[in-house]
Every structure is written in C-alpha cells, then in structure tokens.
C-alpha cells in the first residue's frame, strides 16, 4: 500500500529537486553534470510509474521512450564531458565561477 | 505478505536512491560524488524492476552505472584535479537559499499529488500481468514498430561520439 503511483511521483519529485540543487548550488562542473544525470533519472522513474499504472497495452512503448531517454542522456553526458575537458584545458579549472570572460 | 515485501523493497531502494543523490550533491571531492552516483543508479535500477520494467533495470545498470559513470571517471582522471584546483564552493547563504527553492519546487509537485491522494485515495498499481513489461514484449515492440527510433538513437550516439572526440582531442 505504500508502493503506489503517488509515492513514486513524490520520489521522482524529490530526486529532481536534489538534482536541481546540485546544478544550482555547486560550482564544481563535474558535480553539476552528475546532478543533471540525477534529474534525468527522476524523469525516467516518473515515466515508468505512469506506464505501470496507466499502461495497459502501451507499457512497452513507454519503456522504449525511457530507453531513448537513456540513450540521449548518455550522448549528452559524453558531449558535456568533452566540453568540460576542453574548458579545463583553457581555464585550468573546473570551477564554474572562473568562466567569467563574458562578465562585464 | 507479497504487498508488504514490495512496500519494504520500495522504501529501502527509494531511501538508497535519495541518500545517494544527496551525497552526490553535497560531497566535497568529485570522485566520491561519482561513486555515490553509482549507488543511486543501482537504486533506480531496482525501482525499475519493481515497476515491471526488468529490461530497463538491466539497461539502467549497463548504460548509467556501466558507461556514464565510467566516462565520468575517465574524464576525472584526465582532468587530474588536485586538491587546490578544486576551488571553493558557493557561500552558505546561497546554498541555503537554493535548497529552499528546490524544496519549494519539489513541494510544487508533491503537494498536488498528496492533495489528490487525500481527495481520491491512493492509486494502486493494477495487478501485474507477467508478460506486461517483459523483455520479450519490449524487444518485439522495439524491433517492429520502433525500429526507426532504435536506429536513430544509434546515429545520435555516433554524432555525439564524433563531437566528443573532436572537442576533447589533443590540439597541437
């Protein structure tokens, strides 16, 4: 009775909020990218919960959507880390406060 | 008894996932944050299994805990951060304010859910059809009606790989 749709949605909201906190409040860019991963997982969990509850015949379609989301997340992380390495080569720091070339 | 075990498993893996996520966003050394993300991804994989998605549980472990985290570790080793390069973190006031804002955001999602529960009662999951989320049915759907999405995902990952190799490659 604890395992129902509402519990899964609240868990997904909590995970998303934790990921958002990591992106907002951390300056280390590696941790920011990790927090983006957490947010993507929260979205996948919400989708899986709705698929189990309302799915019927469309459960497999929802799971395919989740798999595509995972593929997109993996591609995005690869590009993000490439960018991070390029930035580190130029600024010698992963501190996001050091990326201030466009500040006036 | 079956329901009680499912509830206990859900609570345990939810606590594991949230605890791992909390340590990711508050850890000091980035290496420990990456390790904690593995724990969190494992928790999410177990939750996928509870939500009748066994293939997604395996895919979660393979993709996230197996590839994304390894990519993070390789990038971390390439960066080779020493302790003095880690930099300072934001001020305590800023962190408290952003924690409050994220709490309000979670509440914006959770409060209507709780109110709907108080009004309508909880939405129990329907009885699990053993074939519903199985890998056989999932594979059939992927390769019959979603074959284009499957191929395009491969093209997307190829494009991302080429871009990453160009971005992170040595420039002389």
Contacts between the chains, C-beta under 8 A, distances in Angstrom:
chain1	res1	chain2	res2	distance
A	1	B	3	6.5
A	1	B	7	6.6
A	1	B	122	7.0
A	1	B	124	7.6
A	2	B	7	4.1
A	2	B	10	6.4
A	2	B	11	6.3
A	3	B	3	7.7
A	3	B	6	5.1
A	3	B	7	5.1
A	3	B	9	8.0
A	3	B	10	4.1
A	3	B	50	6.9
A	3	B	125	7.3
A	4	B	122	4.4
A	4	B	123	5.7
A	4	B	124	5.4
A	4	B	125	6.4
A	5	B	122	7.4
A	5	B	123	4.0
A	5	B	124	7.9
A	5	B	125	6.8
A	6	B	113	5.1
A	6	B	114	7.2
A	6	B	116	7.3
A	6	B	117	4.9
A	6	B	122	5.7
A	6	B	123	6.4
A	7	B	10	6.9
A	7	B	14	7.6
A	8	B	47	7.7
A	8	B	51	7.2
A	9	B	109	7.1
A	9	B	110	7.6
A	9	B	113	5.1
A	10	B	109	7.8
A	10	B	110	4.8
A	10	B	113	5.9
A	10	B	114	7.5
A	11	B	14	5.0
A	11	B	17	7.4
A	11	B	18	7.2
A	11	B	47	7.8
A	12	B	109	8.0
A	13	B	105	8.0
A	13	B	106	4.7
A	13	B	109	3.7
A	13	B	110	5.0
A	13	B	113	7.6
A	14	B	18	5.9
A	14	B	106	5.5
A	14	B	110	7.5
A	15	B	17	6.6
A	15	B	18	6.6
A	15	B	21	5.7
A	16	B	105	7.7
A	16	B	106	7.2
A	16	B	109	7.6
A	17	B	102	4.2
A	17	B	103	6.6
A	17	B	105	5.3
A	17	B	106	3.6
A	18	B	18	7.0
A	18	B	21	4.4
A	18	B	22	6.1
A	18	B	24	7.8
A	18	B	25	5.8
A	18	B	102	7.2
A	19	B	21	6.9
A	19	B	25	7.4
A	20	B	102	5.0
A	20	B	105	6.4
A	21	B	25	5.5
A	21	B	98	5.9
A	21	B	99	5.8
A	21	B	102	4.2
A	22	B	24	6.4
A	22	B	25	3.4
A	24	B	98	4.4
A	24	B	101	7.4
A	24	B	102	7.1
A	25	B	25	7.4
A	25	B	89	8.0
A	25	B	90	5.7
A	25	B	94	6.6
A	25	B	95	4.7
A	25	B	98	4.1
A	25	B	99	7.0
A	26	B	25	6.5
A	26	B	89	6.6
A	26	B	90	7.3
A	27	B	87	6.1
A	27	B	88	7.2
A	27	B	89	5.5
A	27	B	90	5.8
A	28	B	30	5.8
A	28	B	86	6.8
A	28	B	87	6.7
A	28	B	89	7.4
A	30	B	30	4.4
A	30	B	33	7.3
A	30	B	34	7.6
A	30	B	72	6.9
A	30	B	75	7.3
A	30	B	76	6.4
A	30	B	79	7.7
A	31	B	24	7.0
A	31	B	25	6.9
A	31	B	27	7.4
A	31	B	30	5.9
A	31	B	33	5.3
A	33	B	72	7.4
A	34	B	24	5.3
A	34	B	33	5.6
A	34	B	34	6.6
A	34	B	37	5.2
A	34	B	72	6.9
A	35	B	24	6.7
A	35	B	25	5.7
A	37	B	37	6.6
A	37	B	64	7.0
A	37	B	68	6.4
A	38	B	21	5.1
A	38	B	24	6.4
A	38	B	25	7.7
A	38	B	37	7.4
A	38	B	40	6.6
A	41	B	40	7.4
A	41	B	41	7.0
A	41	B	44	5.0
A	41	B	60	8.0
A	41	B	64	7.3
A	44	B	44	7.4
A	44	B	48	7.9
A	44	B	56	7.8
A	44	B	60	7.9
A	45	B	44	6.3
A	45	B	47	6.1
A	45	B	48	7.7
A	45	B	51	7.8
A	48	B	47	7.7
A	48	B	48	5.9
A	48	B	51	4.5
A	48	B	53	5.4
A	48	B	56	6.7
A	49	B	51	6.0
A	51	B	51	7.5
A	51	B	53	7.5
A	51	B	133	7.8
A	52	B	51	4.8
A	52	B	52	5.2
A	52	B	53	7.7
A	52	B	125	5.4
A	52	B	126	8.0
A	52	B	133	7.4
A	53	B	123	6.0
A	53	B	125	5.6
A	53	B	126	7.1
A	55	B	132	7.0
A	55	B	133	7.9
A	59	B	52	7.1
A	59	B	132	5.2
A	59	B	133	5.2
A	59	B	137	7.9
A	60	B	133	7.3
A	60	B	137	5.2
A	60	B	138	5.1
A	60	B	140	7.5
A	60	B	141	3.9
A	60	B	142	7.9
A	61	B	141	6.4
A	61	B	146	7.6
A	63	B	53	5.4
A	63	B	55	6.8
A	63	B	56	5.6
A	63	B	133	6.4
A	63	B	138	5.5
A	64	B	138	7.2
A	64	B	141	6.0
A	64	B	142	5.7
A	64	B	146	5.0
A	64	B	149	6.7
A	66	B	53	7.3
A	66	B	56	5.7
A	67	B	56	6.7
A	67	B	59	6.0
A	67	B	142	7.6
A	67	B	153	7.9
A	68	B	149	5.8
A	68	B	153	5.8
A	70	B	56	8.0
A	70	B	59	6.3
A	70	B	60	7.1
A	70	B	63	5.0
A	70	B	64	7.2
A	71	B	63	7.6
A	71	B	153	4.3
A	71	B	156	6.7
A	71	B	157	6.3
A	72	B	153	7.7
A	72	B	156	6.8
A	73	B	63	7.9
A	73	B	64	7.8
A	73	B	68	7.3
A	74	B	63	5.6
A	74	B	64	7.9
A	74	B	67	6.2
A	74	B	68	5.7
A	74	B	157	6.9
A	74	B	160	7.9
A	75	B	156	5.4
A	75	B	157	5.1
A	75	B	159	7.6
A	75	B	160	3.5
A	76	B	160	7.3
A	77	B	68	5.2
A	77	B	71	6.2
A	77	B	72	7.6
A	78	B	71	6.2
A	78	B	157	7.9
A	78	B	160	4.9
A	78	B	161	6.5
A	78	B	164	4.7
A	79	B	160	5.2
A	79	B	163	5.5
A	79	B	164	5.5
A	79	B	167	7.3
A	81	B	71	5.9
A	81	B	72	6.9
A	81	B	75	4.3
A	81	B	164	7.1
A	81	B	168	7.4
A	82	B	163	6.7
A	82	B	164	3.6
A	82	B	165	7.6
A	82	B	166	7.8
A	82	B	167	3.7
A	82	B	168	4.1
A	83	B	167	5.9
A	84	B	75	6.4
A	84	B	79	7.6
A	85	B	75	6.1
A	85	B	78	5.9
A	85	B	79	6.9
A	85	B	167	7.2
A	85	B	168	4.3
A	86	B	167	5.0
A	86	B	168	6.2
A	88	B	79	5.4
A	89	B	171	7.9
A	92	B	85	7.5
A	93	B	85	6.3
A	93	B	87	6.1
A	94	B	30	7.9
A	94	B	79	6.5
A	94	B	81	6.6
A	94	B	85	7.5
A	94	B	86	7.8
A	94	B	87	7.1
A	95	B	86	7.9
A	95	B	87	3.4
A	95	B	88	7.6
A	97	B	87	7.3
A	98	B	87	7.3
